Amino acid sequence: MAEAHAVRFDEALDMPEGIILDVMRCWRDAKDHGEAVQPYIYETLARHRLEILVPVFDSLMTLCEATMKRSIVAGEDGDRSVDETALIDMLVDPEDARIYIGRTQEDRILLNCALRSTRLMMEQAVAGISTGRPQQY
């Protein structure tokens, strides 16, 4: 697992970067072996009681590949790939999508929406773990 940095989403919420990297690498591995990705992502996220995020991450990763027009490259061991760094940076600040995804404006808008939705779902899931119920907005 990668080094235990945390992605700061706001002042109240940290989600370990290692979880995100594990999900990305698990997703990539399943895709590379022609397997259904969601059961593998489920195993990874269930260890952290975040299994509700399975379709969220599957959709985000699929959309990232579609907008990049290529496969996402995963890092190894403690080393992040350029793609992993880009996705984590975009999760921290969805506006960074314009830096990493130099395709069409439509691609950037789609990815920006997916990143913001993922952040919201992550906040909800983590809040649900700590309080026993989803966060109310």
Disulfide bonds with the S-S distance in Angstrom:
none
